[in-house]
Amino acid sequence: MLFEFGIGSRVVGVTDYCVHPADQVADLPKIGGTKNANAASILELAPDLVIANKEENRPPLVAAMEEAGVPILVTDARSVERAVAEIALLGRATACESEAAGLVMRINRELERLSDLVDRPRVPVVTLIWKGPYMVVGGDTYADDLLARCGASNPFAGAEGRYPRVREGDLEASAPEVILLPSEPYAFGEQDRLELLGLECPASRSSQVHLVEGELLSWYGPRIVRALRELPALVAPSL
């Protein structure tokens, strides 16, 4: 998002998983992964602002920044609406209000285009995120809200936990018409897709089991525009 705002030159450090834009982050200092980011390495870079995420980064890291007096912005978008609000917040925090407003405008334009899906019957869609055991996208998540805006309903939205563990029998009982297999965090591939085509459910019988770019489902920010353009035809083709 910072590179989208045009201030990539001000980025002084990234995690091991900050891989876009590839040619511009490759040589930036790495401060560890999302779960094991090194507080000392961050402080050595003398940042004016640290951006963290509640789901990905651990509380001790946030506490270390606060104790050192370094401003830290903690994101926690569990809906498209909140993701849009955080884009505006990041714009204010980095003096990029106009750039953020431009991105927000593009996202809102796509949301308006899809607004007629709200009143139509929704398509049951199951999105897996892990295998061994199977885990699915549940309620109170950004991905769940994003897919809902694209015409999907989530059979596991009311299950316990934001990413419930399920068995094959649970998948069949949920009767999805579409099953999505994202490329992350678990890298589902063609063999996984073929295995799930053997389930006894509408999605398998109609071959509506699809591999999908994981970043479209979970990397909110500039990708929201493309997600809202591409996912509806995949998750709710009948609409």
Rosetta blueprint (number, residue, H / E / L):
1 M L
2 L L
3 F L
4 E L
5 F L
6 G L
7 I L
8 G H
9 S H
10 R H
11 V L
12 V L
13 G L
14 V E
15 T L
16 D L
17 Y L
18 C L
19 V L
20 H L
21 P L
22 A H
23 D H
24 Q H
25 V H
26 A L
27 D L
28 L L
29 P L
30 K E
31 I L
32 G L
33 G L
34 T L
35 K L
36 N L
37 A L
38 N L
39 A H
40 A H
41 S H
42 I H
43 L H
44 E H
45 L L
46 A L
47 P L
48 D L
49 L L
50 V E
51 I E
52 A E
53 N E
54 K L
55 E L
56 E L
57 N L
58 R L
59 P H
60 P H
61 L H
62 V H
63 A H
64 A H
65 M H
66 E H
67 E H
68 A L
69 G L
70 V L
71 P L
72 I E
73 L E
74 V E
75 T E
76 D L
77 A L
78 R L
79 S L
80 V H
81 E H
82 R H
83 A H
84 V H
85 A H
86 E H
87 I H
88 A H
89 L H
90 L H
91 G H
92 R H
93 A H
94 T L
95 A L
96 C L
97 E H
98 S H
99 E H
100 A H
101 A H
102 G H
103 L H
104 V H
105 M H
106 R H
107 I H
108 N H
109 R H
110 E H
111 L H
112 E H
113 R H
114 L L
115 S H
116 D H
117 L H
118 V H
119 D H
120 R L
121 P L
122 R L
123 V E
124 P E
125 V E
126 V E
127 T E
128 L E
129 I E
130 W E
131 K L
132 G L
133 P L
134 Y E
135 M E
136 V E
137 V L
138 G L
139 G L
140 D L
141 T L
142 Y H
143 A H
144 D H
145 D H
146 L H
147 L H
148 A H
149 R H
150 C L
151 G L
152 A E
153 S E
154 N L
155 P L
156 F L
157 A L
158 G L
159 A L
160 E L
161 G L
162 R L
163 Y L
164 P L
165 R E
166 V E
167 R L
168 E H
169 G H
170 D H
171 L H
172 E H
173 A H
174 S L
175 A L
176 P L
177 E L
178 V E
179 I E
180 L E
181 L E
182 P E
183 S L
184 E L
185 P L
186 Y L
187 A L
188 F L
189 G L
190 E H
191 Q H
192 D H
193 R H
194 L H
195 E H
196 L H
197 L L
198 G L
199 L L
200 E L
201 C L
202 P H
203 A H
204 S H
205 R H
206 S L
207 S L
208 Q L
209 V E
210 H E
211 L E
212 V E
213 E L
214 G H
215 E H
216 L H
217 L H
218 S H
219 W L
220 Y L
221 G L
222 P L
223 R H
224 I H
225 V H
226 R H
227 A H
228 L H
229 R H
230 E H
231 L H
232 P H
233 A H
234 L H
235 V H
236 A L
237 P L
238 S L
239 L L
